[in-house]
């Protein structure tokens, strides 16, 4: 779990640094308002949800 937390923190730091440099103020405030650790966990959560929803839609609409 510690390694996963380290990845989330690194991901959050990278994302927050990118968003702050490129004038994405609204997105920066939404994701990075609680710090880089929370930002990383938010991004990991949304990635997992995106993969699950994509897989579900693919299974639903794939050709027979």
Buried (B, 14 or more C-beta within 10 A) or exposed (E): EEEEEEEBBEBBBBBBEEBEEEEBEEEBEEBBEEEBBBBBBBBBEEEEEEEEEEEEEEEEEEEE
